Structures are given as C-alpha cells and as structure tokens.
Amino acid sequence: MKVERFEELLVWQKSRALCGRIYRVTGAGAFARDFGLRDQIQRAAVSIMSNVAEGFERNNQREFARFISIARGSAGEVRSQLYLARDLGYTTERDTHELMQACSEITRMLVAPRKSI
C-alpha cells in the first residue's frame, strides 16, 4: 500500500501525539513558568512532526532523507531537555519515562526510513 499523504505515516502520527503530550506537560506548574525551557522543548517537539511532513511533501527521496535526519535530531533534543526538566522537578518520574519512551520509539522509526531511502 502506497502512502500518499504524510498524515498516513505512523511516525508522523506518533510525533503528533508526542507533541500534544509535551504541550500538556509543559503547560502546568513550574514548567509553564520556565519560558526558555518550555518554549525550547515545545519547538523541538513540533520540529519532529513538521520535518517529517515537510520532507514527505518535498516528493524527493534525498530531501526526505535530509528532513528525516533533522527530525531525528529534534527527537534527541526533546530527550535531552526532558532530563533537565526532570532534574529541575518539572516533570514526574512517570511522565518523564513515558515521554522518553515515546521519543525513543520515534527515533527508531526515523532510522528505518533513512536506511530504506
């Protein structure tokens, strides 16, 4: 089955879900008041789903691979920022673990398309 729209990509769907979760976690408590970290982690999460979509829409394998690489970097950025958020007490152990797991799953999914392109 050929994927015709980026919305059909499971990695984009999971990135969208992660982005929503990041916004919910960062919108509460002390995290919401740390504008720098809050905005940075939100931008990085948005970057994952946006780069998957933009790369797909370029309709060029080389460009898609480049945007997938950028998305993977953004997933690493989110993970790194989650460590700091946990260290600062902005997130619960459970939230941190779940978000880290989601980021790791997305990263694994982003490696597969790069290898197949």
C-alpha positions in Angstrom: 0.0 0.0 0.0 1.5 3.3 -1.1 1.4 6.2 1.4 0.0 9.2 -0.4 -0.2 11.7 2.5 2.1 12.4 5.4 -0.8 12.0 7.8 -0.8 8.3 6.9 2.8 7.9 8.2 2.8 6.2 11.6 5.9 8.1 12.6 4.1 11.4 11.9 1.1 10.2 13.9 3.3 9.3 16.9 5.2 12.6 16.6 1.9 14.4 16.7 0.8 12.6 19.8 4.2 13.3 21.5 3.8 16.9 20.6 0.4 17.1 22.3 1.8 15.4 25.4 4.7 17.8 25.6 2.4 20.7 25.4 0.2 19.3 28.2 3.2 18.6 30.5 4.9 21.9 29.8 1.6 23.9 30.3 1.4 23.2 34.0 3.2 24.2 37.2 6.7 25.4 37.3 7.4 24.1 33.8 4.9 26.6 32.4 6.8 29.5 34.1 10.2 28.5 32.7 9.7 30.2 29.4 13.0 29.3 28.0 12.9 25.5 28.5 9.2 25.3 27.9 9.4 27.1 24.6 12.6 25.1 23.5 11.1 21.7 24.2 7.8 22.6 22.5 9.7 23.9 19.4 11.8 20.7 19.3 8.7 18.5 19.6 6.9 20.5 16.8 10.0 20.2 14.7 9.8 16.4 14.7 6.4 16.2 13.2 6.9 19.2 11.0 10.1 17.9 9.4 8.5 14.5 8.7 5.6 16.3 7.0 7.8 18.7 5.1 10.2 16.1 3.9 7.4 13.9 2.7 5.8 16.7 0.8 9.1 17.5 -1.0 8.4 14.4 -3.0 12.1 13.7 -3.4 13.9 10.9 -1.6 17.1 12.8 -1.0 15.2 15.7 0.6 13.0 13.4 2.6 16.1 11.7 4.0 17.5 15.2 5.0 14.3 16.2 6.7 14.1 12.8 8.5 17.6 13.4 9.8 16.6 16.8 11.1 13.5 15.2 12.8 15.7 12.6 14.4 18.0 15.4 15.8 14.9 17.1 17.2 13.8 13.9 18.9 17.2 13.8 20.6 16.8 17.4 21.6 13.5 16.6 23.3 15.0 13.7 25.2 17.9 15.9 26.4 15.6 18.6 27.6 13.4 16.1 29.4 16.5 15.1 31.5 16.8 18.8 32.6 13.1 19.1 33.2 13.2 16.0 35.5 16.3 17.3 37.2 14.5 20.6 38.0 11.5 18.8 39.3 9.2 20.0 36.4 8.1 16.5 35.4 7.1 13.4 37.4 9.2 10.3 37.0 6.3 8.6 35.2 5.8 11.5 32.7 9.5 11.6 32.0 9.7 7.9 31.5 6.6 7.8 29.2 7.9 10.8 27.1 11.4 9.3 26.9 9.9 6.0 25.6 7.8 7.8 23.0 10.9 9.8 21.8 13.0 6.6 21.6 10.3 4.8 19.6 10.0 7.8 17.2 13.8 7.8 16.8 13.8 4.1 16.0 11.1 4.7 13.4 13.0 7.6 11.9 16.1 5.4 11.4 14.2 2.9 9.3 13.0 5.3 6.6 16.5 6.8 6.3 18.0 3.3 5.7 15.4 2.5 3.1 15.7 5.7 1.1 
